[in-house]
Amino acid sequence: MKDYKQRMVNEYNELKERTDKLGFVLVKESRGGLDFELSCPVNLLKAQYNAMNSYLNILKVRAEIEGIEL
């Protein structure tokens, strides 16, 4: 696999993992189940989560176009 393709796969996988973790925190927070206090507003974290998801979708489409298996 060419270097740029492998970097794209790595970037996608790392971003997916981080997005999933942030989503988990947001779900727990919405249910009152966090065992710590957030240091920034929930709305900011939600905006970050949405931006991360948008980027994930862009990477998926690009991978499909370029024939890269994620």
C-alpha positions in Angstrom: 0.0 0.0 0.0 1.3 3.4 -0.9 2.4 5.6 2.1 -0.4 8.1 1.7 -3.0 5.4 1.7 -1.6 3.9 4.9 -1.5 7.3 6.5 -5.2 7.8 5.5 -6.2 4.5 7.0 -4.3 5.3 10.2 -5.8 8.8 10.4 -9.3 7.3 9.9 -8.8 4.7 12.6 -7.3 7.1 15.1 -10.1 9.7 14.5 -12.8 6.9 14.8 -11.4 5.8 18.1 -11.3 9.4 19.5 -14.8 10.2 18.1 -16.2 7.0 19.8 -14.6 7.9 23.1 -15.9 11.5 23.0 -19.4 10.2 22.1 -19.3 7.8 25.0 -18.4 10.7 27.4 -21.3 12.8 26.0 -23.8 9.9 26.4 -22.6 9.3 30.0 -22.8 13.1 30.7 -26.4 13.3 29.4 -27.4 10.5 31.7 -25.6 12.0 34.7 -23.2 9.1 34.9 -19.8 10.9 34.7 -17.5 10.4 37.7 -15.7 13.6 37.0 -16.7 17.2 36.1 -16.2 18.5 32.6 -13.8 21.4 32.3 -15.5 22.9 29.3 -19.1 23.4 28.2 -21.0 20.4 26.9 -22.1 22.4 23.8 -18.5 22.9 22.8 -17.8 19.1 23.2 -20.9 18.4 21.1 -19.7 20.8 18.4 -16.3 19.0 18.4 -18.0 15.6 18.2 -20.1 16.8 15.2 -17.0 18.2 13.5 -15.1 14.9 14.0 -18.0 12.9 12.6 -18.2 15.2 9.6 -14.5 14.6 9.0 -14.9 10.9 9.4 -17.6 10.9 6.7 -15.3 12.9 4.4 -12.5 10.4 4.9 -15.0 7.5 4.2 -16.1 9.1 0.9 -12.6 9.9 -0.2 -11.4 6.3 0.6 -14.3 4.9 -1.4 -13.4 7.1 -4.4 -9.7 6.2 -4.1 -10.3 2.5 -3.6 -8.9 2.5 -0.1 -10.3 -0.1 2.3 -10.8 1.3 5.8 
